[in-house]
Amino acid sequence: MIDLRSDTITRPTEAMLESMREASYGDDSRDGDETVMNLEALAAERTGKEAGAFMPSGTMTNLVAVLTHAQRGGEVLLESSAHILVSEIGGIAGLAGMFHRGVPGTRGAMDIDALREKIRPMTRNNLGTALVCMETTHNQAGGAVLPLAHMRAVHDLAHEHGVPVHTDGARLFNAAAALGVAASDIAQHTDSVGFCVSKGLSAPVGSVLCGSASFIERARTFRRMVGGNMRQAGPLAAAGIVALETMVDRLTEDHASAKRLAEGLHHINPRLVDPQEVETNLVRVDVSASKRSAAQWSDDLQRKGIRVSPASASTLRFVTHRHIGNTDIDATVGAVAALWTKS
Ligand SMILES: Cc1ncc(COP(=O)(O)O)c(C=O)c1O
């Protein structure tokens, strides 16, 4: 099987398994675990923040960030197709008790004028803006990377209004690789940032929320509230450390694979995908010109040994990662080409 459904399927490396065997078994929820603390310190250093808190998932880093930044009942502004809105089961409302308003955007970047229009203080007639969120790379926008100038503009605007900014950086290191900058160059434009070691970085589980020391101290309370304290999390953190130390530099290989895939598919039919829009390891493919639904494409490709995710009725999502090489990409393009002639 060529599995292009997600980069979360990546298996731990031998070095990760070795470090997991040797990890400490302190109680992260009681007096702390040494390996977890080492991962948190490394994550803080890589993002240029004062502190980090290890969590089980990217969804939880976002939820805890919202709970920590914002008073219940306030309003969160974020791009209309943000992962927090479309894929996190309404936790922002149901669990954090926040109202939200989506801001229209292009390739995941909120329209700054629309954001300026929506940001507002609390009055008798309005909920005040409690938090602004960004997402880079942007999942629904096909792995698009927010330009640093855009992030700076959002951060400056929010701060003019005394509003904090959180960034969902589940694939922060993909964004950094695509921009050719350090993760801290991105994270300087946000008050808090979460990233996952469980995606293209190949660790089995885990995400880290980073921010100021006082923010992370409060975040630890909310992490406990939502059940995120993991007790003997040393082995998971150990894999996360190896992920940060050894797996970041190779992400450009995944981006090159995604580009090769997009170019191959574009060659079959230009309406499938524009390779110029593929910046990282996600490739969104529009199959509407084929008269076959995305679900049918997914089933047909699976019969040829290729797994992809239908992202909408007419869109497929292909994600490249460490277990996908050029041969797999070329086989995938070949399979799509063969099915295309029958569509
Ligand atoms: C942009 C973004 N944010 C958050 C998440 C959630 O991460 P997790 O699956 O670890 O909860 C994902 C997962 O794909 C994502 O793509």
The ligand as an ORCA input file, in Angstrom:
! r2SCAN-3c Opt
* xyz 0 1
  C      -3.665     22.438     11.291
  C      -3.970     21.359     12.281
  N      -4.217     21.695     13.543
  C      -4.481     20.772     14.476
  C      -4.496     19.438     14.159
  C      -4.873     18.435     15.215
  O      -3.850     17.593     15.587
  P      -4.211     16.223     16.337
  O      -4.674     15.293     15.298
  O      -2.900     15.830     16.966
  O      -5.251     16.537     17.348
  C      -4.246     19.030     12.842
  C      -4.291     17.596     12.473
  O      -4.158     17.214     11.340
  C      -3.985     20.023     11.873
  O      -3.754     19.700     10.592
*
